[in-house]
Amino acid sequence: MLGLLRSTTYKGPVRDRQSKLRQFMCRIDALYLENPRSGRWIMLPYLAREGISITPDGIRSLMPRMCLRANHQNPRTTDPGDPYLRFPYLVDLRQVTSEDQVWATEITYIPLQ
């Protein structure tokens, strides 16, 4: 109708993106100060209740930019216990009476091809 080709018209720049990012970052910072243990999955419902629509990946990308990290204890799926109980020292040093009677080695690193 106007005689313009679709390939010559472009959508203008989005100007309010920076202001939205600032708004998201301010609100994420406030929530983080209230509860430093909260990560992206805990913040997501709080932000949704306030009408801020952001994805978990959006929160995940903004938190490192703000130098924020969820401060919670990681799950301990294995508890190894005391290493001296798992690997007891079998040599009784009181019975060693001369040199070269007891030898020991460590094999934590063996180079392989």
C-alpha positions in Angstrom: 0.0 0.0 0.0 2.8 2.4 0.8 5.1 1.2 -1.9 7.8 0.2 0.6 9.7 -3.0 0.5 9.6 -5.1 3.6 13.4 -5.6 3.4 14.1 -1.9 3.6 12.1 -1.2 6.8 13.6 -2.1 10.1 12.2 -2.0 13.6 13.7 0.8 15.6 16.1 0.2 18.5 14.6 -0.8 21.9 15.4 2.1 24.2 13.9 0.8 27.4 16.0 -2.4 27.6 18.7 -0.8 29.7 16.1 0.6 32.1 14.5 -2.8 32.4 17.8 -4.4 33.1 18.5 -1.8 35.8 15.1 -2.5 37.3 15.7 -6.3 37.3 19.2 -5.9 38.8 18.0 -3.5 41.5 15.2 -5.9 42.5 17.5 -9.0 42.4 20.0 -7.1 44.6 17.3 -6.2 47.1 16.1 -9.8 47.2 19.7 -11.0 47.6 20.3 -8.7 50.5 17.2 -10.0 52.2 18.3 -13.6 51.8 21.8 -14.3 50.5 21.1 -18.0 50.2 18.6 -17.4 47.4 19.6 -18.4 43.9 17.8 -18.1 40.6 15.1 -20.7 41.4 14.2 -19.0 44.7 14.2 -15.5 43.2 12.0 -16.4 40.3 8.6 -16.6 42.1 9.4 -13.4 44.1 10.1 -11.5 40.9 7.0 -13.0 39.2 4.8 -11.9 42.1 6.1 -8.3 41.6 5.3 -8.4 37.9 8.8 -8.8 36.7 8.9 -11.3 33.9 12.4 -12.8 33.6 13.6 -16.3 32.9 15.8 -18.4 35.2 18.6 -18.1 32.6 18.1 -14.3 32.7 18.7 -14.3 36.5 21.6 -16.7 36.1 23.3 -14.3 33.6 22.6 -11.2 35.6 23.9 -12.5 39.0 27.5 -12.9 38.0 27.4 -9.4 36.3 26.4 -8.1 39.7 29.0 -10.2 41.5 26.3 -12.2 43.4 26.4 -15.8 44.1 24.0 -17.9 46.1 25.5 -18.6 49.5 24.3 -22.0 50.5 25.8 -25.2 51.6 26.2 -27.7 48.9 24.7 -31.1 49.5 27.1 -33.7 50.9 26.2 -36.8 48.9 29.2 -38.7 50.2 30.7 -38.5 53.7 34.1 -40.2 53.5 34.8 -40.1 57.2 38.2 -40.1 58.8 40.9 -41.2 56.4 42.9 -42.9 59.2 40.0 -45.2 59.8 39.7 -46.1 56.2 43.3 -46.7 55.5 45.0 -47.7 58.7 48.8 -47.6 59.0 49.8 -51.2 59.3 53.5 -50.8 60.3 54.2 -50.8 64.0 57.1 -48.4 64.2 58.1 -49.8 67.7 59.1 -53.1 66.1 61.5 -51.4 63.5 65.0 -52.0 64.9 67.3 -51.4 62.0 67.7 -49.5 58.7 66.1 -50.9 55.5 63.7 -53.0 57.6 60.6 -51.1 56.4 60.2 -49.4 53.1 57.4 -47.1 51.9 56.4 -45.6 48.6 53.7 -43.3 47.2 52.0 -44.1 43.9 49.6 -41.2 43.6 51.0 -40.3 40.1 52.2 -42.8 37.5 52.7 -41.2 34.1 50.9 -43.1 31.3 50.6 -42.6 27.6 
